[in-house]
């Protein structure tokens, strides 16, 4: 059913939403993977890709607080290493490919806070990963027209404004 993937996703996610648990992340991941697989022919996705808008709020749940965003990125677009404060997030790639770096927070002997990269991987179309509170990562689009969904547990702008979401711009050790 064309154009039904988003309402089906929102309805199913709303039914299971609650406090952070392994079951919630597992089921949310499954739902987001299904959305990413089933939405490619939907009109709203074609509009996102045609407009090439870097960041669009697709849906915001006033009841539960989760937010589904769509990011259309071009080759080389980069998001510096960051965590999500008290929030958690799932990234699903719909089209294209993204290099995801995984970092760990380290306090140096002089007391400075740094992020040291411990891994990186390629996230291709159809793949989804979960980042919990405290997890640090970066993203780099590898193809033009890469479409990623970002399902957040809360408003990350609020997390940033209140000082919980950290962007590791100048104090990062990257491969």
N, C-alpha and C positions, 0 to 999 in steps of 0.2 A: 504494500500500500504506500504509494508515493506520498511524501509530505507528512507521514504519520510517525516517523521515527522519533522526532523531538517530543511530541506529547506523550508517546508511550514511555520514553525515557524518564521524563519529568514525573509522570504518575507513578512509575515503578520505584524511582529513587525516593520520592516523597513518602511512600509506604514503609520503607525500611530505615529512613533517616533517624538518627539518634546519636547518643554519645559515641565517641571514638572507641571502636573495638576491632578486633581482627575480622570478625564477621562483616562488619560494616564496610571496611576497606575492601575485603574480598568481593562482596556483592556489588559495591559501587564500581569497582574495577570491571567486573563482568558486564554491568549495565553500560558503562562508558565504551567498552570495546564493542558491544553490540550496536550502540548508537553510531560509532565511527564506521563500522562496517555497513550499516544499513542506510546511512544518510546521503551517500555520494550522489544520488540522483534527485535529491530533494531540491526544490526551488530555493529555499533559504540558504543552502550550501552553495549553489551556483551563484547566488547574489553575493555571498561573502567572498568567493573566489574572484568574481568579476570586479568587485569594488576594491579588492586588495587592501582592505582595512586591517591595520596591524593588530588592533584590539577591539573586539566587539563583545558587549555583554549580551549573550543570547537569552539567558534566563536568570532571574534573581528570585529566590524563594523568600518571600517576606515571612512565611511561617517558620521555616527551618534555618534560614541564614545561608544556605549554600548558593554558590554562584557558578554558572556555566559560562565560560568565555571562549571565544574563538579568536585565534591568532593566525593571520595570514602573513607569512614571512617570506623574504627573498633570500637568495643564497648569501651567506655571510652575516645575516642579521644575528646579533649576539646579545644575550642577557647575562650580565656579570654574575659571578657566584653570589647566591643569596639563600637565606633560609626563609621560613614563613611565619616566624614568631610562634604564637600559640596555635596557629592554623596548620592544616594539612591539605595536600593537593594531589590530584591525579592528572597526569598529562597523557593524552592519547593522540597519536599521529593519524590523521585521516588521509592526507596525501603528502608525498615528499618524504624527506628524511631529516632527522635532527641528531646532532652529536650532543650527548648529555654527559657532562662531567660531574663526578661525585666527589665531594670534599669533606674534610673533617676539621672542626674548629680546634685550634691549638693556641695555648697561651705560651708565648716565648719567655725565655729567662728574664728578659727586661720588662715583662708584664704586658707587652703588646699582644693583641688578639689577631691571629691570622687564620686563614683557611688554606689547608694543604690538600691538593688533589690526590685522591687515593685510587680513582678509577675513572674510566670513561667508556661509553658504549654508544652504539648506533641504534637509534629508535626509528624503525621504519613504519610505513603505513600499516595500520592494524594493530600496532603494539601500544601498550599502556603501562605506565609505572606509577607507583605510589611514593610520595615523600611525606614523612610524618614530621611532627614538630621537632625541630633541632636538626633535621636533615638539611644539608647544604648542597646545592647543585647549580650548574649553569646550563645554558642552551645555546646552540649555534645551528642555524638552518643551513642545510647542505644543498638545497635545491630551491629555485624560484617557485613560488606558488605553494610552498609548504603550508598545509593547514593543520593546526593543532587545536585540540580542545583542552581547556584547563578547567577542571572542576575543583573549586575551592570550598573549604569548610566554612569560611567566613570572609568578611571584607578585608582583603590584604592591604588596601589603602589605609584602613583604620589601624591595622597592625603596624604599618610603617610609621604613621603619624604619632602613634603612642610609643614608639621606640622599641618594639619587640621584633619586627622584621628587620634583619640586618643585610645590607648589601656590602659585600667585601670587594671594594673597588681597588684600593691602593695597597691593601695588605693581604695579598693572595699569592700563593705559590702554585702556579699552573704549569702543567706539562706542555 
